[in-house]
Amino acid sequence: MFDVTYLLPLVVLCPLLGAVLCAAFGEVKELRRFAHWPALVFAALSCVCAVTAAVNVPDYQPRLATAPLSYITFPYQETGADRIDWFAVTTGSGSRLRVELSLTADNLSGVMLLGVTFIGFWIVVFSVGYMKGSPGFPRYFAVVSLFLASMTLLVLADNFILMFAGWEGVGLCSYLLVGYWHHKPSAADAARKAFLVTRLGDVGLILGIGMLWYMQQTFADLTDHSNALDYTVAFHYARQMADQNPAMFTAACLLIFLGCVGKSAQFPLYVWLPDAMEGPTPVSALIHAATMVTAGVYLLARCTPLVALVPGVQVTVACVGAATAFIAGFIALTQTDLKRVLAYSTVSQLGFMFLAVGSGGGGVLQTVAVTAAIFHLFTHAFFKAVLFLSAGSVMHAMHDHIDMRDFSGLRKVLPVTHLTFLCGAVALAGVPIFSGFWSKDMVLEAALRAGESPRFGPVYMVLFGVALVTALMTAFYTFRAYFRTFWGELRMPEGAHPHETWTMNVPLIVLAVGAVAVGVVAEPFTHWFSHYLGAAPILKASDGGRVAEHHLNWPLMGGSAAVALAGVGLAYYLYVVKPAAPAKLASGMGSPYYLSLNRLYMDEIYNVLFVQPLTLLAGLCKLIEAVVFDLVRLVASVPRYLGDVVLRPLQNGLVQFYALAMVMGVAAFVGYLVLFAK
Amino acid sequence: MIGVSHYLAVGAILFGLGLVGFLTRRNLIVMFLSAEMMLQGVALNFVAFSRHHGNMHGQVFTLFVIAVAACEAGIALALFLALYRRKRSLDVSLWQDLREAGIDEARDDEPLPAEPKEEPLPTLPPAGTLPARAEERQYV
């Protein structure tokens, strides 16, 4: 009988196989031109498997009575026989940790899978046109395929360790792809920066996971088969852990959150994401907008049963999210690099998602909080992907120029790109009926409802205000970019030959339709999305049986629509009606303008605070090493010198010299025997 | 009365002469002869002690020494022939190639006196007609 369970490993293994084949094709001269085909075919297969699995999730009965929080798992967990061990650790105190290669899918993973594989597939299609003729073509597709495998593994993993493997896998792929043009120093630096900054968060994540394991060791009823780091087991014991060791439990949650902050580019670790735009644009769309950077939001949503027990952590999450949203939005106002604007906007939107996840601390049902965050994640994946791909199309046509000062009025020469960018822009700005409007509205509503909580109410009210201001800025900078790129008189840099190809247009159109429609179809009137996600066992368990009611908050929607339209109108006024006004306004603004233009001097501050002292320390280490090294070399050179001076001349190749040496040796020996031996 | 010490003295003298010859002469064949002389000195010791102790051990050894010396002579002379063919000389100092890399070759400040030029063997005056083929004419 056909069994959905078997699709889960296929979802992960298909792109992995694709990666291997791409790399293999790249090695064979005749097949090099076709190196994109494995990535394309296996991404499509993976997408089909993922969609089938995701659709089947709600109908699937829980397989195991002892694991009520998970849905589909692979391999089956009824008996221990089918289980595939990855590795096992036994500590000194006899506690055992078995890590298994098992996958699980619930409604949350289903949503993520849909986004990752569907958007991933279309971005691979786009890349075929975009990367044509680039050296290292097979390398690109191999790594993108590997990325899809890692990301699906991250989403489908059944335990923290396997999730961490996927987590590091996507980090590695991000590093490889940001540094794709590694001969360019700025790209190599950006790749290193991305890797190191996210590593900071990853250290926190692995420490948090270790703490969870440490706390669970005390529970006697853990058997060999119920792994201490399986999601289900960890969530099952969450309440006990929080009661037994509240301080450590809070610390573990905060450390896991730190991992999310690094991966999802939140304040203060967001600095790597704008630099990551050095990579090819489809990569920016796939990894640094639609999928990898949302892994932090996914992990926080996945850990809802843990985090829900410590409202303080959730408030922290919300504060960090709102702060990031505001800061990144503020910086995006004045950037002139089209991709940087989009990058800061991604950081800002991720901040919105964190704000939504964190609003669970204000008494909002976890289901509502997580649904708002994941819905925004879902719609954002579509419209940000289409925005980035459109920017890529512009960049492709403008001969690798991406600075908005170099071109304008492109709507006549790039009609398809213009329309798709517009679709993405209206969605991002939150213009009514487009998808970003509905999801941003859910985030705002979650924050507003959290504001009614007696304990943290005022905090959430402030955060709500910040989010509203950020929404205004979002609409403004999005349409500032749109008007500066596509409106006004036609200007192009030298060497540009505007053209659009079908391999690039089709993904743009598909994703643009998604960006426009997915919001209104999935949520506001049908509530498909919240019904689907709300059925997730982890969310149900976290809310303890309370069920969220669906309603539309008309005043809030009106307000947010007004804010979005105001932002769009302001951008229209400044950049279309009075094109001379922005410069005057900028000089009139003074310091806030320069703060934004120079990205709040964040890189400079980090440079002084961290990079310089570390460089100094490295210099000191180098000095010490030089001294020690030379000392060792000095000692080591003595035998060598002696050998050179004394022993080498003895080996002169003269037979009679050797004979003389022998005779002298014998004479000395005999002399000793005669004179001294008794 | 001639005692064992006389034999030993003669053996030691033979050995010493051989040793000095081996270390100082550079002609390979003379060196080989010197080495043989050392062997004979040792063989004389063996025979002397055999007589002194009244058993056959030393004599057996002596037989072995003579047999080994004979083999040695065969091998050594064959080697010398091969070496001579390579360098047209029996000077042992021409063979220094196994020295350490980077060490200069040992040069003799007092080279051997030039070998007297061999007088050509007498040849008979040619008789009869010149051979017709060119390659045969060289023997005339």
HADDOCK unambig.tbl for C-alpha pairs under 7 A between the chains (distance, minus, plus):
assign (segid A and resid 648 and name CA) (segid B and resid 100 and name CA) 6.41 0.50 0.50
assign (segid A and resid 649 and name CA) (segid B and resid 103 and name CA) 6.43 0.50 0.50
assign (segid A and resid 651 and name CA) (segid B and resid 99 and name CA) 5.30 0.50 0.50
assign (segid A and resid 651 and name CA) (segid B and resid 100 and name CA) 5.56 0.50 0.50
assign (segid A and resid 652 and name CA) (segid B and resid 99 and name CA) 4.41 0.50 0.50
assign (segid A and resid 652 and name CA) (segid B and resid 100 and name CA) 6.31 0.50 0.50
assign (segid A and resid 652 and name CA) (segid B and resid 103 and name CA) 6.77 0.50 0.50
assign (segid A and resid 653 and name CA) (segid B and resid 96 and name CA) 4.42 0.50 0.50
assign (segid A and resid 653 and name CA) (segid B and resid 97 and name CA) 6.20 0.50 0.50
assign (segid A and resid 653 and name CA) (segid B and resid 98 and name CA) 4.95 0.50 0.50
assign (segid A and resid 653 and name CA) (segid B and resid 99 and name CA) 3.90 0.50 0.50
assign (segid A and resid 654 and name CA) (segid B and resid 93 and name CA) 6.47 0.50 0.50
assign (segid A and resid 654 and name CA) (segid B and resid 96 and name CA) 5.49 0.50 0.50
assign (segid A and resid 656 and name CA) (segid B and resid 23 and name CA) 5.62 0.50 0.50
assign (segid A and resid 660 and name CA) (segid B and resid 23 and name CA) 6.66 0.50 0.50
